[in-house]
Amino acid sequence: GDSTRLVQVVANLISNAAKYTEPGGRIDVIVERQKDEVALRVRDNGIGIGPDMLPRVFDLFAQADRGLDRAQGGLGVGLTVVKRLVDLHGGRVEAHSDGIGKGAEFVVRLPTVLPGREDAVSSEGAERACARVLLVEDNGDAGESLMMLLELLGHRARMVHHGSAALEAARADPPDVMLVDIGLPGIDGYEVARRVRQDPALRHVVLVALTGYGRDEDRQRALGAGFDHHLVKPVNPETLESLVARLSPTATPPQGLRLH
């Protein structure tokens, strides 16, 4: 596979373990050959992961609905990216924890032989249409994870954390796509959309709302404010991947396909 991306997998898992392990704690990295696959284990004795969050650790924005509340256990940056990279290499990744205060273990399993897959993996980003994406997200860790995913997919991404900064950044260097969290401090996502739509220089920008609310009235409110698309957190990485690729300026225009 692509060695650079596999290094990124290991680095993200170790960084995640370090973030949620107290000073003086222990992190073990173990590599094992098991028949026709290799297993990489990153194990720590840190704060662990609560049973309610364990099934969601690889979801994009899984932690965004509660912030990084350490009492609920550790969900780190980049786990969505780890899963996507491992999937691209024909592998799988698992998360294990006995609960809060009992540490966590992430296990990556990769096949030892992937005939004809390496070139496909290494060229994954190169073959995709590239979009200039401005992400507006006040949750730093969730936003960083999304940035990693967008860059992995070959897009040019930058991030700001509040509405006024979003408007400044968009006017200074107009993007192709803006992914805007609705619940921003100060100027919220709805007002960002209204002001973007009022600016003739930003008329071409595609606006995508990111929100924790998926009711029909929430969707209609977003569209009424000027958003073109409405995504509910936790965002499915494949859905985001497909949407941003279709919205990039070099993509073939979709025929009657709308994702709200």
PEMO-V874633 format. One line per field, one symbol per residue. ss: DSSP state (H for helix, E for strand, - for the rest). psi: psi as a letter, one per 40 degrees, with the letter a starting at -180 (. if undefined). burial: I if it has 16 or more other C-alpha atoms within 10 Angstrom, else O. A space follows every 10 residues. Layout:
# PEMO-V874633
ss=???
psi=???
burial=???
This chain:
# PEMO-V874633
ss=--HHHHHHHH HHHHHHHHH- ------EEEE EEEE--EEEE EEEE----E- HHHH-----E ---------H HHE-----HH HHHHHHHH-- -EEEEE---- ---EEEEEEE E------HHH HH-------- -EEEEE---H HHHHHHHHHH HH---EEEEE --HHHHHHHH HH----EEEE E-------HH HHHHHHHH-H HH---EEEEE E----HHHHH HHHHH---EE EE--E-HHHH HHHHHHH--- ----------
psi=ahdddddddd dddddddddf hiheahhhhh hihgbfihhh hhhifaeahi ddedeedehh fdedeeaghd deihhiiedd ddddddddee aiiihiieah eeaihhhhhh idhghedddd ddedddeihh ihhhhhhehd dddddddddd ddeeihiihi eidddddddd ddghidhhhh hdfiibhidd dddddddehd eedehhhhhh ieheiddddd ddddeeidih hhihhhdddd ddddddeide ihhigfhih.
burial=IIOOIOOOII OIIIOIIIII IOOOOOIOOO OOOOOOOIII IIIIIIIIII OOIIOIIIII IIIIOOOIOO OIIIIIIIII IIIIIIOIII IIIOIIIOII IOIIIIIIII IIOOOOOIOO IIOOIOOIII IIIIIIIIII IIIIIIIIII IIIIIIIIII IIIIOIIOII OOOIIIIIII IIIIOOIIII IIIOOIIOOO OIOOIIIIII IIOOOOOOIO OIIOIIIIII IIIIIOIOOI OOIIIIIIOO OOOOOOOOOO
